[in-house]
Amino acid sequence: MPNANFQQRADALIRNLNETGQLKPFYEVESPMRPVVQVRGHGEVLVLCANNYLGLADHPEVIAAGIKGLQDYGAGTASVRFICGTLACHHDLESRIAKFVGTEAALSYVSCWNANEALFQTLVAADDAVLSDELNHASIIDGMRLMVKGVNKQVYRHSDLNQLEEQLKATQSAPCRWVVTDGVFSMEGDVCHLPQLVELCERYQALLIVDDSHGIGVLGKTGRGTPEHFDLFGKIDILTGTLGKSLGGAAGGYIAASRRTIEVLEQRGRPSLFSNALPATVAYSAGKAIEVVERHPEIVQRLHQNVRRFRDGLKQLGFDCHESPTAIIPIMIGDEAEAIRKSKRLFEMGIMIIGFGFPVVPRGQARLRLQVSAALSDEHIQRALDAFAKL
Ligand SMILES: Cc1ncc(COP(=O)(O)O)c(C=O)c1O
């Protein structure tokens, strides 16, 4: 039954977004994700906004592995994990993830969003305190909303270690303190202050959770993420991450931690108790993506070179982008409609890069977010810098 109130509300929102130039276009890509894709109605476009950091989304071995997963196990589990939905390839993938990120064990999910939803509601108990960076990803924020009542939830200013320490001091009576941070912040492209966070957590006996979705495959000499970048591999209590970015780019996520922590998640985590497991296609393709990175660390080094080239080139052109070793380069614009206009202008020049505004970033801090891939050639990078020069 149509509801007039809802209809009015929906119409008003879409009309307003349209009139203020904030309506997001949804381009239809007709080819695999790679540096140059085919966009319906527009032809070939150079992609600078995918999370395909290592260019593995169309890697022949990754594709072949996905096909083999489909052949070996069919379309899906038709069950949740604890009933009859655990496939041997889930355990194979989870062992590979744990080894790659430096923990005892891991559990896979259909997305990192889903992993972050599972994490807080399952592990955090009433009277615990959770201290969270204000720029943490939306999946952490929403995951924390699902925690049991009675948790002392504190948000500290972005990477403000003094405020975090004050919060740690003020919550000494909590049975468990949990500090949670993105490894690489998805909109700023900066890295968390991991050595100081580890030190603070040790001093105050807090558990540290790092969501390394944008760090895995990107940071560290061999792509093992933010902990490797800071020489802290194997020192983080709990890591979460996605398989939907550098590691094949399909979908899927994980929580990696001690074996006991993973057992608690397996026994009590609602998302995996009540929802189907990762399809075998993805378990195979993501597992293969990790294997490719292990065999070819030079792909990670190529990404680091490309990041340097882009950052130097943009700086020379006078763009305002924060300095950082990550593959996320925010180009600050300010006004949301202007960011969307600039992204449309680049699109007309054959470059796909998205303008981000509210609610993804705070009002007035709209930006273009450029994401670098190891698969970009020198010619691709030059073409992009030429387009930026025109902009
Ligand atoms: C820091 C962070 N965590 C979690 C996610 C969600 O990942 P997924 O696409 O696997 O749900 C993202 C995706 O943008 C992210 O940037």
Ligand as a Chemical Component Dictionary entry (heavy atoms), coordinates in Angstrom:
data_LIG
# 
_chem_comp.id                   LIG 
_chem_comp.type                 NON-POLYMER 
_chem_comp.pdbx_formal_charge   0 
_chem_comp.three_letter_code    LIG 
# 
loop_
_chem_comp_atom.comp_id 
_chem_comp_atom.atom_id 
_chem_comp_atom.alt_atom_id 
_chem_comp_atom.type_symbol 
_chem_comp_atom.charge 
_chem_comp_atom.model_Cartn_x 
_chem_comp_atom.model_Cartn_y 
_chem_comp_atom.model_Cartn_z 
_chem_comp_atom.pdbx_ordinal 
LIG C1 C1 C 0 37.861 0.553  7.393 1  
LIG C2 C2 C 0 36.792 -0.260 6.725 2  
LIG N1 N1 N 0 36.201 -1.249 7.407 3  
LIG C3 C3 C 0 35.240 -2.003 6.860 4  
LIG C4 C4 C 0 34.810 -1.790 5.568 5  
LIG C5 C5 C 0 33.720 -2.640 5.003 6  
LIG O1 O1 O 0 34.277 -3.605 4.181 7  
LIG P1 P1 P 0 33.355 -4.586 3.340 8  
LIG O2 O2 O 0 33.172 -3.970 2.000 9  
LIG O3 O3 O 0 34.088 -5.883 3.309 10 
LIG O4 O4 O 0 32.075 -4.699 4.096 11 
LIG C6 C6 C 0 35.378 -0.781 4.817 12 
LIG C7 C7 C 0 34.910 -0.558 3.438 13 
LIG O5 O5 O 0 34.888 0.499  2.901 14 
LIG C8 C8 C 0 36.400 0.015  5.409 15 
LIG O6 O6 O 0 36.962 1.006  4.728 16 
# 
loop_
_chem_comp_bond.comp_id 
_chem_comp_bond.atom_id_1 
_chem_comp_bond.atom_id_2 
_chem_comp_bond.value_order 
_chem_comp_bond.pdbx_ordinal 
LIG C1 C2 SING 1  
LIG C2 N1 SING 2  
LIG C2 C8 DOUB 3  
LIG N1 C3 DOUB 4  
LIG C3 C4 SING 5  
LIG C4 C5 SING 6  
LIG C4 C6 DOUB 7  
LIG C5 O1 SING 8  
LIG O1 P1 SING 9  
LIG P1 O2 DOUB 10 
LIG P1 O3 SING 11 
LIG P1 O4 SING 12 
LIG C6 C7 SING 13 
LIG C6 C8 SING 14 
LIG C7 O5 DOUB 15 
LIG C8 O6 SING 16 
# 
